[in-house]
Amino acid sequence: MGGAQIIDMALMVVDIQKGIQTQTAEGLVIAQITVDEMVVVINKIDSVPIATRAQKIDRVKAGLKKAFSATKFGSAAMIPYSAKDHSGKSELLEAMAECARRIIAKKLSQPSIAEQNLLFLVDHCFPIKGKGTVATGTIIRGTVKPNQDIYIPHLATSKKVKSIQMFKQPVQEAKGGDRVGILLTQFDSNNMERGIVCGKAGEVPLATQAIVRVTKIGFYKQPIKSKAKFHVTVGHTTTMATFQFFGTSDEATDFVIDKEYVSVDTLEGESSFALMTLETPTFCPLDWIFISSKLDTDIHVNQCRLAFHGHIVQQIEPQQIEKMKVYTLKEKEGKIERSTSNTSAIGVNLFKKETDMNLFVNMKVFLENGVEGKISGTFGKSGKFKVEFREPQEDLAGQIIKFPVKRYIFDKTKQLRQ
């Protein structure tokens, strides 16, 4: 999952004898999240006798097509292959080349990422005696050149690029999408095995909490509850995190901090927002993919461990969280004790006698027939209250009063609102 940001194409390797296994399903989920192109390799065909091989391949292909039909890879090429004698090698290479042509055409039609701020995902570092340390990885966006200063966020240090190689050839420039090795001087390779490199300090935020957009993974069958702990993978970092899910009644994709959102107890299939709280502060580039999972699930149990995925919308600070209008809904019920006129009454059973009624004056209440009223004040000292209705009513005594309220879950005052 650490390579989720850099994958262009997936090769799904399936053992012809074993078919789809747990890891196959999880690989399919990761591919569904990260790429649009896939080639399915039906491996170990040499283990099937020649006399029945063609029939076996047809049966396996049919099963895979059925399993993949619910994904974006329903029409993916399926290549029978043998790693032992290389049967199917030319067909596999051609299928990969066809995918690569589509990928390149798509990228050429998109806005250039070379003009953006540098973001380099490092997957390995090693020393070269007498020269320095080489960091290998993929440039996610931006451009890097020899003699350029780069910044390593988790070490809070800047280094100068001495030289760059691409496929063992020196180059004078590398840009988004390129796989490179960059030579750094006066840098100990033991200080970084994997990590993020950017252009300068502050370009990649160190987040403890962030607003994220999330989507449930259909293969995950367990309930996904707010405040439950999950493993979260962002880039090459995996840590524990909790999520408070929340949503909105419209389909707007932009998060607005002073907009109202309803709290969600259990994440369902639809996309939702969440407040992600990480146990370990993590460098989280905006818009990066993250994947949440239950990696402590018994690996011998045939079930998907990947629960949901999404992308990072924005880092958020504690003082901003307090301003978020994420609310829970609650409806309390009382009743009319007696009427004082055809538009006013005395209500009971909503409040305790010690309740400060001034907090609720002018808040709305409703009769069961939908008629709206408002709390106009307290009556006595036993928790009774006065109610006024917009329209004249008959036989008010004994009628049920509904009092819908909401509470912002991040509001420390726990004030009730409507």
C-alpha positions in Angstrom: 0.0 0.0 0.0 3.0 2.3 0.4 3.2 2.7 -3.4 -0.4 3.8 -3.8 0.7 7.3 -4.9 2.9 6.1 -7.8 1.1 3.1 -9.4 0.1 3.5 -13.0 -0.8 -0.1 -13.9 -1.4 -3.3 -12.0 -0.4 -6.9 -12.8 -2.8 -9.2 -10.9 -1.1 -12.6 -10.7 -3.5 -15.5 -10.0 -2.4 -19.1 -9.4 -4.3 -21.3 -11.8 -4.6 -24.0 -9.2 -5.7 -21.8 -6.2 -7.7 -19.1 -7.9 -8.7 -16.0 -6.0 -7.3 -15.9 -2.5 -7.5 -13.3 0.3 -4.4 -11.4 -0.9 -5.9 -11.5 -4.5 -9.0 -9.7 -3.3 -7.0 -7.2 -1.3 -4.7 -6.6 -4.3 -7.8 -6.0 -6.4 -9.1 -3.5 -3.9 -5.9 -1.5 -3.9 -5.9 -1.6 -7.7 -9.5 -0.4 -7.8 -8.4 2.6 -5.6 -5.2 3.5 -7.4 -5.2 2.6 -11.1 -7.3 2.4 -14.2 -5.3 -0.2 -16.1 -4.7 -3.9 -15.2 -3.4 -7.0 -16.8 -4.4 -10.3 -15.1 -1.7 -13.0 -15.2 -3.0 -16.6 -14.8 0.3 -18.1 -13.6 1.7 -21.7 -13.2 -0.1 -23.0 -16.3 2.8 -25.5 -16.6 1.3 -27.3 -13.5 -1.7 -28.4 -15.5 -1.4 -31.3 -17.9 -1.3 -30.3 -21.5 -4.4 -32.5 -22.3 -6.6 -30.5 -20.0 -4.8 -27.2 -19.9 -7.0 -25.2 -22.3 -10.2 -26.3 -20.6 -8.7 -25.3 -17.2 -7.6 -21.9 -18.5 -11.1 -21.3 -19.9 -12.8 -22.2 -16.5 -10.4 -19.9 -14.6 -10.9 -17.0 -17.0 -14.7 -17.4 -16.7 -14.5 -17.3 -12.9 -12.2 -14.3 -12.9 -14.4 -12.4 -15.3 -17.4 -13.0 -13.1 -15.5 -11.8 -10.0 -14.1 -8.7 -11.7 -17.4 -7.8 -13.3 -18.3 -5.6 -10.3 -15.0 -3.6 -10.7 -13.6 -1.3 -13.3 -11.4 -4.2 -14.6 -14.2 -6.3 -16.0 -12.6 -6.1 -19.5 -9.0 -6.5 -18.4 -6.7 -8.7 -20.5 -6.2 -12.2 -19.0 -2.9 -13.8 -20.0 -2.1 -17.5 -19.3 1.6 -17.6 -18.3 4.3 -19.9 -17.0 7.2 -18.4 -15.0 8.9 -21.8 -15.4 9.1 -22.0 -19.2 7.9 -18.4 -20.1 4.9 -19.6 -22.0 2.7 -16.6 -22.8 5.6 -14.1 -22.4 5.0 -12.3 -25.8 1.3 -12.0 -25.1 1.9 -10.6 -21.7 4.4 -8.0 -22.9 2.0 -6.9 -25.7 -0.9 -6.6 -23.1 1.3 -4.5 -20.9 2.4 -2.3 -23.8 -1.2 -1.7 -24.8 -2.0 -0.5 -21.2 1.1 1.7 -21.3 0.0 3.4 -24.5 -3.4 4.2 -23.0 -1.7 5.5 -19.8 0.7 7.7 -21.7 -2.1 9.1 -23.9 -4.1 10.0 -20.8 -1.2 11.7 -19.1 -0.4 13.8 -22.2 -4.0 15.1 -22.2 -3.8 16.2 -18.5 -2.3 19.5 -17.1 1.4 19.3 -16.5 2.5 18.4 -13.0 6.1 19.6 -13.7 5.2 23.2 -12.8 3.9 22.2 -9.3 5.9 22.2 -6.1 8.4 19.3 -5.9 7.2 16.1 -4.2 9.6 13.1 -4.3 8.6 9.8 -2.7 11.8 8.0 -1.7 11.7 4.2 -1.3 15.4 3.4 -0.7 18.7 5.1 0.3 22.2 3.7 0.0 25.7 5.1 0.3 28.4 5.3 -2.5 31.8 5.5 -1.0 33.5 8.8 -1.7 30.5 10.3 -3.4 27.5 10.5 -1.0 24.1 9.0 -0.6 21.7 8.0 -3.4 18.0 8.3 -2.7 15.9 6.4 -5.2 12.2 6.9 -5.8 9.5 8.5 -7.9 8.8 12.1 -8.5 5.1 12.7 -7.8 5.1 16.2 -9.1 7.4 19.1 -9.8 10.9 19.2 -11.2 14.4 18.6 -9.7 17.8 19.5 -11.2 21.5 19.2 -10.2 22.6 21.8 -7.6 19.0 22.4 -6.5 18.2 22.5 -2.8 15.7 20.0 -1.5 14.1 19.6 1.9 13.6 16.4 3.9 10.6 17.1 6.2 11.0 14.4 8.8 14.7 15.3 9.3 14.0 19.1 9.1 17.0 19.5 6.9 17.9 20.8 3.5 20.4 19.1 1.1 21.8 20.0 -2.3 21.3 17.6 -5.3 24.7 16.7 -6.7 23.6 14.7 -9.7 20.6 12.7 -11.0 20.3 9.4 -12.8 17.4 7.9 -14.6 17.8 4.2 -15.6 21.5 4.5 -14.9 21.9 7.4 -17.2 22.8 10.9 -16.0 20.2 13.6 -16.7 20.0 17.3 -16.1 16.4 17.4 -15.2 13.7 15.0 -13.8 10.0 15.8 -13.4 6.7 14.4 -12.2 6.3 10.7 -13.1 10.0 10.0 -13.5 11.7 7.2 -11.6 15.1 8.5 -10.5 18.1 8.3 -8.2 19.5 11.5 -6.8 22.9 11.9 -5.3 23.1 13.9 -2.1 26.3 15.0 -0.4 27.0 15.0 3.3 24.0 12.9 4.1 24.0 9.7 6.1 21.9 7.0 4.4 21.0 5.5 7.8 18.9 8.6 8.5 16.3 7.7 5.9 15.2 4.5 4.3 11.9 5.7 3.0 10.2 9.1 3.2 9.1 12.3 1.5 11.3 15.0 -0.1 9.9 18.4 -1.1 11.3 21.7 -2.4 11.3 23.7 0.9 10.1 23.7 4.5 6.3 24.0 5.0 5.2 22.5 1.7 4.2 19.2 3.3 2.2 19.6 6.5 2.9 17.4 9.6 -0.6 16.4 10.6 -2.0 15.0 13.8 -5.5 15.6 12.6 -6.9 16.2 9.2 -10.2 16.4 7.3 -10.5 13.5 4.9 -13.0 12.2 2.3 -13.7 8.5 2.8 -15.4 5.7 0.9 -16.2 2.2 2.3 -14.6 -0.8 0.6 -17.3 -3.2 -0.5 -15.4 -6.3 0.3 -15.0 -5.3 4.0 -17.9 -6.9 5.9 -17.5 -5.6 9.4 -19.2 -2.4 10.7 -17.1 0.7 10.5 -17.9 2.8 13.6 -16.9 6.3 14.4 -14.0 6.5 16.9 -12.9 2.9 16.2 -9.2 2.4 15.7 -7.8 1.5 12.2 -4.4 1.1 10.7 -3.9 4.0 8.2 -1.3 4.0 5.4 -0.2 7.3 3.9 2.7 7.0 1.5 5.3 4.7 3.2 3.9 5.4 6.7 1.4 3.2 8.6 0.1 4.3 11.9 -3.1 3.9 14.0 -5.9 6.4 13.8 -9.5 7.1 14.8 -12.2 8.6 12.6 -15.2 10.7 13.3 -17.4 10.3 10.2 -19.8 13.1 9.2 -21.8 13.9 6.1 -24.1 16.4 4.4 -27.5 16.3 2.8 -26.1 17.5 -0.5 -23.4 16.2 -2.8 -21.0 19.1 -2.4 -17.4 17.9 -2.5 -15.7 20.9 -0.8 -15.4 20.9 3.0 -16.4 24.2 4.6 -15.5 24.6 8.3 -18.6 26.7 9.3 -21.1 24.5 7.4 -23.4 22.1 9.3 -22.8 18.4 8.9 -24.6 15.5 10.5 -22.5 13.1 12.6 -22.4 9.5 11.2 -22.1 6.6 13.6 -21.5 3.9 11.0 -19.8 4.4 7.6 -21.9 3.0 4.8 -21.1 2.7 1.1 -21.6 6.4 0.2 -18.7 8.8 0.3 -18.5 10.9 3.5 -16.2 13.3 5.3 -14.2 12.3 8.5 -12.0 13.9 11.1 -8.9 11.7 11.1 -6.9 11.7 14.3 -3.5 10.0 14.0 -1.7 8.5 16.9 1.7 9.4 15.4 2.1 12.8 13.7 2.5 12.1 10.0 3.6 14.1 7.0 0.4 14.2 4.8 0.6 15.9 1.4 -2.9 17.3 0.5 -4.9 15.1 -1.9 -2.9 12.1 -1.1 -4.6 8.7 -1.0 -4.8 6.9 2.3 -6.0 3.4 3.0 -7.5 2.3 6.3 -7.4 -1.4 7.3 -7.5 -3.9 10.1 -4.1 -5.4 9.8 -4.4 -7.2 13.1 -7.1 -9.5 11.6 -6.2 -13.2 11.6 -4.5 -13.8 8.3 -5.9 -17.3 8.2 -9.5 -16.0 8.1 -10.7 -15.6 4.5 -11.8 -12.0 4.7 -10.7 -8.6 3.4 -8.8 -6.5 5.9 -9.0 -3.2 3.9 -11.9 -1.2 5.3 -12.1 2.1 3.6 -10.0 4.6 1.6 -10.0 8.2 0.7 -7.9 11.3 0.3 -6.7 14.1 2.5 -8.6 17.3 2.2 -6.9 19.6 4.7 -4.8 19.6 7.8 -6.8 21.0 10.8 -5.8 22.4 14.2 -7.6 21.9 17.5 -8.9 25.5 17.6 -10.4 25.0 14.2 -12.1 21.7 15.2 -13.9 23.5 18.0 -15.6 25.6 15.3 -16.8 22.7 13.2 -20.6 22.3 13.1 -20.8 18.5 13.2 -24.0 17.7 15.1 -26.0 14.8 16.5 -29.8 14.9 16.3 -32.0 14.1 19.3 -35.7 14.4 19.7 -37.1 14.7 23.2 -40.8 14.2 24.0 -43.0 15.9 26.6 -46.7 16.5 26.7 -49.3 19.3 27.2 -50.5 19.3 30.8 -53.2 21.8 30.2 -54.1 24.6 27.8 -54.3 28.3 28.9 -55.9 29.5 25.6 -56.4 28.1 22.2 -52.8 29.2 21.2 -51.0 28.6 24.5 -50.4 25.8 27.0 -48.4 24.5 29.9 -46.0 21.6 29.0 -44.3 19.0 31.2 -41.7 16.1 31.0 -39.1 17.9 28.9 -36.9 19.5 31.5 -35.7 18.9 35.0 -36.6 21.3 37.7 -33.0 22.6 38.0 -32.8 23.3 34.2 -32.0 26.9 33.2 -35.1 27.5 31.0 -33.6 30.8 29.7 -31.4 28.6 27.4 -34.5 27.3 25.6 -36.8 30.3 25.3 -38.0 30.8 21.7 -36.9 27.3 20.6 -39.3 25.3 18.5 -41.6 22.4 19.5 -44.0 20.5 17.4 -47.3 18.6 18.0 -47.7 15.2 16.5 -49.8 16.7 13.7 -46.8 18.9 12.7 -48.2 22.2 14.2 -45.2 24.4 15.2 -45.0 26.2 18.5 -42.3 27.8 20.6 -41.2 27.7 24.3 -42.1 31.1 25.7 -40.8 30.7 29.3 -40.8 28.7 32.5 -43.9 28.0 34.6 -43.2 27.5 38.3 -40.1 25.8 39.6 -40.8 22.1 38.8 -39.6 22.0 35.2 -42.9 23.0 33.6 -42.8 25.4 30.7 -45.0 27.7 28.6 -45.7 27.0 25.0 -47.2 29.3 22.3 -48.6 28.0 19.0 -48.9 29.9 15.7 -52.4 28.6 15.0 -55.4 28.1 17.3 -55.7 24.5 18.6 -58.4 22.5 20.2 -58.1 19.8 22.9 -54.4 20.5 23.6 -54.4 18.8 27.0 -52.5 15.4 26.9 -51.1 15.9 23.4 -47.4 14.9 22.8 -44.9 17.6 22.3 -41.8 16.9 20.2 -38.6 18.9 20.9 -36.0 18.3 18.2 -32.5 19.5 19.1 -29.0 19.1 17.9 -25.6 19.3 19.6 -22.3 20.2 18.0 -20.1 17.3 19.0 -16.9 19.4 19.1 -18.5 22.2 21.2 -17.2 22.0 24.7 -20.2 23.9 26.1 -22.5 21.1 24.9 -25.2 23.7 24.1 -28.3 22.4 22.5 -29.4 24.1 19.2 -32.0 23.9 16.5 
